[in-house]
Amino acid sequence: MGGGMEGDQARTSSVLRWTSSGSRRLTRLFHRLRTEGASRGQQTAAIGLGTFIGCTPFYGAHFWICMGVGRLLGLNRLKLYLAANISIPFLAPLLVFSEVQTGSLLRRGTLYALSVDMIRGIDPWAFAVDLLLGSAVVGAALGAAAAAATWWIVGPSDLDPADEALIAESSARYLAAGIPAWELANGKLRSDPVYRDVLRQVPLPDSGRILDLGCGRGLMLAVLATARPRWRGASPATWELHGVEYRRRMTRLARLALGNDVTIEHADLTHYSLPPCRVALLLDVLHLLPTDVQESLLARLRDAVEPGGLLVVREADAAAGWRFTAGRLINRLVAVIQGRWRRRFHFRTTEEWTSLLARFGFEADRGPRVQPTPYASLLLWTR
């Protein structure tokens, strides 16, 4: 596990530069505890060992045991201690009872009788030995079960080390806005493949302005800004990264996270005057616009995207059956949470999206790419 610990330390040191000292020390500490020991094996070991520690009768010392074991073995100390809380007051009496009975059964082949006379005549030293022996056996059994469940739940990672590093550094930019902002960024970058797909699959140029329309909190721009210095090996890209967002809160968050690396504008795409660009991104944006505004925006993009440039679109396929229905329900739920009860969505089928883009001069580059997401997401890029 030594190599894993060194990798965790390297990732942590590479991302801490995004937070200042002093007032952000607590944020940095939580980030380190939250992200250390993140491999499947390390998480399994942390939950299994933490459960075992929680079953031991060293009440009051579980926290310090978890901190020491985690540091020694390179495991996630936060997860170790959370697992050790199996001995919460509600469960502790049941644990102690089962452990003492197990110890007695192993040592003498009999169980303690449940009577007042037994309690009065019990030998404290014999009880302590039974408790220690029983806690080791019960803790090992529960720890093994918890470890097996963790191994199954976590599952194998589909991210290679390069993607892990990219996500870690990109999401760490959001530490400046606090742990909740970092958690959202980290979770979204891991669960949604579009950010990696744009970077790995789309034939992005080495230079020019990349314009992200409806950029939200700027996650795609954060990934591009992180990849820019090491684009195509050791050669950096000279992208001018530019985002446009209508929601003021998201605009402020993107500016705080991305700083001077990216230009973020607050504007309404309905009337926004598009600057010239080499690449334009519309990721989950067009379906939020009325059909006439979709067409108006694409007409303006036809003039803004430089000859040979790219328009990259991610949208849902309205002909994808239950998978599309699931995605539409998620969109509706998000709108309700945001207080936009009356928001209407304007989806199209894959053929309709492709035809719409072709009407405005954008020809598909080797056709659309369907991503492995549960919501029938479609990623296509056009020239």
N, C-alpha and C positions, 0 to 999 in steps of 0.2 A: 504493500500500500504506500510505500515511500514515494514512488513515482507519481501516484495520484495526488499525494499531498503537495509535492513540488509543483505540479500543474495547477493545483488550486491556488497556491501562493503566487505563482506567476500571473494567473488571470486576475487575482485580486490586486496585485501591484499595478497591473496595466490599466485598471479601471478607476483606482482611487484618485487619480489625478483630476477626475471630473468633479470631485467634491473638495471644498475648502476645509482647512483645519479649523479647530475651535468649535464653532457652533454646529458643525456637521459631524463631530466625532461620534455621536450616538448613531447617526445614520450609517456611517462607515462600519461601525461595530456590528450593527444589525445586518448589514449587507454581507459582511464577512461570515457571520454565523449562518446566514440564510443560504449562502452559495457554496460553502466548503463541503468537500466530500459528496459531490453530486453524481458520481457514476452509479450505475445500477448496483454493483457489488458493494460499494461504500454505503449506499442508502440501506441496503438489505442488512448489512452488518450493524449499522447504527440502530435500526429498529429492533433487531434481535438482541443485541447486547443491552440496549436501553431497557427492554422489557425484563431481561434477566436481572439487571441492577435494581430495577423497581421492585422485584420480588424478594430481594435480600432484606433482612431485618435491620439494616443500618439507617433507620429513619432519621432524617435531619441531615444526613451526609450524602444523600443521593445526588444532589446538585454538584457537589465538589467531585464526587466519583466520576460523574459523567463528563465534567470538564477535563479531568485528568486523563481519562481513557480516550476521549475524543482527540485531545492534543497529542497523546502518545501514538495513536493508531491512524491519525489523519482522517477521522470520521467527523461527521456533522454533529457538533456539540448540542445544537438546538434540538435536532431530531432525537439524539440520545436522551436528552432530558425529558422531552415530550413523551417518549415511549416509557420512560421510567415512572411517569405519573400513573401507571397502572395501579399503584398503591395509594390512590386517592382515598380519603376517609370513607367513602361509600363502599369501596371494594376491599380496603385493608383488613377488616375483620374476617372476611371470607378467605382471603389469601393466607392469613396467619393460621386460621383453623385448618385449612387443607394442608399447609406445610407441616404443622405440628403432627397431624395425624399421619402424614406420609413418613415423617421421620420416625415416629413410634412404630409404624408398621415395618419399616426397613430394619430397625434395630432389634425389636423384640417380637415382631410378628403379630402384634395386637394393636388395637386402636384404643385411644383414651375413652373411658366411659363418660358419658355426659351426665354428671351428677355433682351436687354440692360437695359431697364427701371426697370425690376425686379431686376437685379443685383445692380443697383444704389440705389434702395430703400430698399434693404434687411436689416433687423435688425440683427446685428452681434450676439446678445445674442440668438435670436430665431433660427438663423442658427446653432449656436453651440449646442443648446439643440436638434435640429433635427438631427444633425450629431451624437451626443452621443447616442440618442435613436435608430436611424437607424443602427448605427454600432453594437449595441448590438443584434439587431434582425437579420441583415444580417450576422454578425459574427457567431451567434448561428446556423443559417441555413447552412452556408458553413462549419462550424466546424463539425456539425453533419454528413454532407455528406462526408467530408474527413475522419472522424472517421469510418464511415460505410465501406468506400472503404478500409481503412487500415485493419480493422478487417477481411475483406474478403480476401485481398491479403496475409496477413501474415499467416492466416489459423492456425489450431491447430498444436502444436509441437508434433512430434513423439518421442522426446527425454525425458527421465526421468531425474530427478535432478542429479543422479549419472553420466549419460552420459554428461549432461551439464557441470558439474564440470570437468570431464575428458577432454573434448574438450577445455574448457577454460584454463586449466593448460598446456595442451600439446601445444596448439597454442601459448601461452604466451612465450614459449621458443624462438620463432622466433622474439620477440620484439628486441632482441639483434641485429638482422639484419635489423631493421627498420619496420615502419608501413606497407609498401607494402608487405613485406615478411610475416608479421603477418596476414594481410588481406587474402592473398592467402592460408596460412595454415588454418586459421579459416574457410574460405569458403569451402575448400576441405574436411576438417574433418567433417563438418556439412552435406555436400551434398552427400558424398560418403560413403555408409554403410560398405565398406569392412574393414575399420579400427576397427569398433565396432564388426563386424562379427568375425574377427580373434580373438579378445579378448574374446568375449562372447560365440561363438559357437565352435571354434576349441579347442579340448582337449589338450591345451598346458601343458607341464610338469612344475613342480615347479622349476626346475634347468636346467643347461646346457647352451650351446651356442645357441643363435638364430641368424641365418645368413640370412640377408636380401640382396638378390642379385638384383642389379639394384634398389637401395633404393631411388634414386632421392634426394630430399631435406630431406629425413629421416623422413617422417610423421609417418609411421608405427612404427619406432623405438622410436619416441617421445612419442607416445601413450603407448608403452610397458614400456618405462623408467618412465613415469608418474604412470602407474599402478603397477609397480614392488614393491614399498614399502607397498602397501595395497592389495597384491594379495591374493585372497580367504579369505577375511575378514581382520583380523589383522596380519596374517602371511605373511611376505614378500617373494617374489620369489628371487632366486639367479641366475637370468639369466645373462649371459655374452652377451651383445648386440653388434652385429658386422654387419656393413653395407658395401656394395661394390657398387661403382658408377663409370661409365665411364666418365661422363661429369665433367670437372674440376670446372665449376662455381657451379654446384649443390653440388659437394664434399665440396667446401669451405663453402657454405651456411649451409650444414648439420653439419659440424664441428663447425661452429660459434654458431649454435642454440643448439646443443646437448652437446658441451663441453666434459668433462671427463666422462660423463655418458655412452657414446657410442663410440666404435671404428669405424671410418669411413676410408675406404681405397679407393684410386683412382686406378682402374684397369679395364682391358678389360676382360669381362667374357669369351671371345673366348679362351683366353690362361691362365686364372687365375687358380692358384693352390688352390683348395678349402681346407680350414681347416676342421677338424672334427667338426660336429655340431649335436645338438639334434633335432633342427628344422631348416629347410631351407624354405625361403619364395621367391616365384617368382610371384610377383603381377604385372600383365600387362607387362611382360618382354618377354616371349617366342615368341610372335608373331612378335617381333622386330628382331628376329634372323633367319637367313636362316635355312631351315629344317635340313641340316647336322650339323649345330652348335647346334640346339635344341637337337639333338640326342647325340652329343658329351658332352654337358653340363649335360644331364640327366645321361649319363654313369658315369661321374665323381661324380655326386651327389649320385649315388648308392653306391659308395665307401665312400663318405664323411659323409653321414647321418648315425648316429649310429644305431645299431639294435634296432627296436622298435620305432625309431624316426619318425618324420613327415616331409613330403614335402607338403607345402601349395601352391596351384596354383590358381591365378585368371586370367581368360582368357575370350575371347568372343566366343560365339557359332556361327560358320559360317552358321549354318542351321536355324537361327532365323529370316529369312526374313527381313522385313523393319527395325526392331530394330537393327539387325546386320549391315545393310547398313548405318543407321544413325551413329552408332559407328565408322564404317570404315571411313565415311566422316569426322568425328571429328578428327580421327587420321591423316588423310591426311591434314586437315587444320593446325593442330599443327605442322606437319612436314614442311609445307610451311612457317609458321611463324618463325620456327627455322632455316630456310634457307636450309633445307635438302630436296630439291626438288625431288631427285632421290631415296629417301628411299623406300624400298619395305617392305610389310608386309606379314606375313606367318601365316594366321589363319587356324584353323581346326574346325570341328564340335565337339560337346560334346563327341560323340562316338569315334572320332579320337583322341581327347586329352586323354580320359580314356585308350584307347588301347595303345597309345604311352607310357604312364606312366607305364602300366602293362608290356610292353616289357622290361622295365629296372628294374623290380622288385618292383614297387610301386603299392600296391593294395589299391583300394578306401576304405576308412573307412565309411561304410554305404552310399556310393554313393555321387554324386555331390550335391551341394547346389546352387540353383538359387537365386540370390539376386534381390530385388525389384528396379532395376535400368532401365532406358529407353534404355540401350544399350546392352541388352542380355548378361550381365556379368555373368560369371559362377565361383563360388568359390568351390573348392574341395580340400580335404586333403587326403593324402595317407600315408600308413605306409610301 
